[in-house]
Amino acid sequence: MKKLTLDKFPKKVLGSIDIQKAFVVSRLIVAAERLQVFRVLERNPMKTEALGRALHIHKFYLAAFLNSLVSLGLLRKVNDIYRNTALARKYFIDERSIYWTRQYSKECVRAYETLTILEDKLRSGRSYESIKGEKKTSNTEAMKRDRRLAEDFTQMLFHLHGDDAEALANYLDLSKRRAVLDLGGGSGVMSIALAKKNPQLRACILDIAPVCEIAAGNIRRARLSGRVHAMAGDISRTLPAGYDVIMFCDVGPVSQKLLRNAYKGLPENGLLVLADRYLSKDGTKPLDRLVEHFVNSSFGLESWVEMVERVQSCGFEDVEARNAYRDSWFITGIKPGTA
Ligand SMILES: C[S@@+](CC[C@H](N)C(=O)[O-])C[C@H]1O[C@@H](n2cnc3c(N)ncnc32)[C@H](O)[C@@H]1O
């Protein structure tokens, strides 16, 4: 699965966008996604007016909006008929599920809102919600109340984490392991990849109930119901026994409390696995994780070095960290035996 990064756009298009206008341009692309311009045009190339009716866009903005997308290299216009370019088709249709289209573009809009008071945030150190007097709700709490959100978010990650999951399955030697407990396992993307790679392995995805329902569908479609299952629960409570691998993948900051809980849940010689996009030692990379900090992300800003120290401080030994795939770090540790 590939992301549309700026280098994929034609150079002459990028060269014409100054840094302030980039803000408007990116918002227009997010609007195109939210209105599903690319999906509608993929089914049926259309003239301006028909497209306006299909997308419910007012004529005051319609032509300028569509022509901006042409200027950006995302649409082509011939005889007043608009269609997707190969660039738009590849990154907005082929490489992107409908869940990603819906969820990610919604998150982007929330980020723009948050950024309207960036200077206040920078000066005060407070969150958007605290400045605006709004109640802050975690994504996990919101998913408990909203099944559509749980499905969009979880299935977005199923597609987004496919390559990370394959890299993790190739990196870990689980040939002598019996069972993995995948804490906050979401869609099951990681467990499914590990189970496919290791035919003897069982896996359990522990997550909130609505997410488990989505994971169960993915497990069924992967024909792994015999070895992988999803269990509703709380990763900060006492963990189910019987797993010789405990894994945290992209679950936000993994605190000492969570690590101690995992330590308690593992047998001697049990394996701990962390997978996330931790910051570099000096904190300057990766850029997209750093900038997420300003739009209320709950990812945390731990570096891989800090995470290694935290894992060691909880009693794990033979701790290893590897930047095995793009920005993703895989950290492993072993619970020592008593002998
Ligand atoms: C960003 S998603 C990552 C999902 C999956 N590990 C992956 O790599 O695609 C984080 C997941 O952790 C779950 N989660 C967060 N806090 C939890 C808790 N206290 N108990 C159970 N699940 C939790 C969320 O519901 C969500 O599915």
Ligand as a Chemical Component Dictionary entry (heavy atoms), coordinates in Angstrom:
data_LIG
# 
_chem_comp.id                   LIG 
_chem_comp.type                 NON-POLYMER 
_chem_comp.pdbx_formal_charge   0 
_chem_comp.three_letter_code    LIG 
# 
loop_
_chem_comp_atom.comp_id 
_chem_comp_atom.atom_id 
_chem_comp_atom.alt_atom_id 
_chem_comp_atom.type_symbol 
_chem_comp_atom.charge 
_chem_comp_atom.model_Cartn_x 
_chem_comp_atom.model_Cartn_y 
_chem_comp_atom.model_Cartn_z 
_chem_comp_atom.pdbx_ordinal 
LIG C1  C1  C 0  -4.012 2.539  16.442 1  
LIG S1  S1  S 1  -4.915 1.070  16.734 2  
LIG C2  C2  C 0  -3.734 -0.170 16.288 3  
LIG C3  C3  C 0  -4.368 -1.485 15.941 4  
LIG C4  C4  C 0  -3.398 -2.605 15.570 5  
LIG N1  N1  N 0  -2.511 -2.951 16.653 6  
LIG C5  C5  C 0  -2.601 -2.265 14.349 7  
LIG O1  O1  O 0  -1.366 -2.211 14.435 8  
LIG O2  O2  O -1 -3.203 -2.041 13.282 9  
LIG C6  C6  C 0  -4.956 0.959  18.497 10 
LIG C7  C7  C 0  -5.942 -0.074 18.986 11 
LIG O3  O3  O 0  -5.809 -0.184 20.398 12 
LIG C8  C8  C 0  -7.094 -0.376 20.960 13 
LIG N2  N2  N 0  -7.058 0.013  22.377 14 
LIG C9  C9  C 0  -6.659 1.201  22.894 15 
LIG N3  N3  N 0  -6.751 1.185  24.235 16 
LIG C10 C10 C 0  -7.241 -0.042 24.575 17 
LIG C11 C11 C 0  -7.557 -0.666 25.820 18 
LIG N4  N4  N 0  -7.373 -0.041 26.989 19 
LIG N5  N5  N 0  -7.998 -1.948 25.801 20 
LIG C12 C12 C 0  -8.180 -2.596 24.618 21 
LIG N6  N6  N 0  -7.889 -2.049 23.419 22 
LIG C13 C13 C 0  -7.420 -0.790 23.393 23 
LIG C14 C14 C 0  -8.000 0.481  20.099 24 
LIG O4  O4  O 0  -9.354 0.091  20.192 25 
LIG C15 C15 C 0  -7.401 0.258  18.714 26 
LIG O5  O5  O 0  -8.013 -0.810 18.037 27 
# 
loop_
_chem_comp_bond.comp_id 
_chem_comp_bond.atom_id_1 
_chem_comp_bond.atom_id_2 
_chem_comp_bond.value_order 
_chem_comp_bond.pdbx_ordinal 
LIG C1  S1  SING 1  
LIG S1  C2  SING 2  
LIG S1  C6  SING 3  
LIG C2  C3  SING 4  
LIG C3  C4  SING 5  
LIG C4  N1  SING 6  
LIG C4  C5  SING 7  
LIG C5  O1  DOUB 8  
LIG C5  O2  SING 9  
LIG C6  C7  SING 10 
LIG C7  O3  SING 11 
LIG C7  C15 SING 12 
LIG O3  C8  SING 13 
LIG C8  N2  SING 14 
LIG C8  C14 SING 15 
LIG N2  C9  SING 16 
LIG N2  C13 SING 17 
LIG C9  N3  DOUB 18 
LIG N3  C10 SING 19 
LIG C10 C11 SING 20 
LIG C10 C13 DOUB 21 
LIG C11 N4  SING 22 
LIG C11 N5  DOUB 23 
LIG N5  C12 SING 24 
LIG C12 N6  DOUB 25 
LIG N6  C13 SING 26 
LIG C14 O4  SING 27 
LIG C14 C15 SING 28 
LIG C15 O5  SING 29 
# 
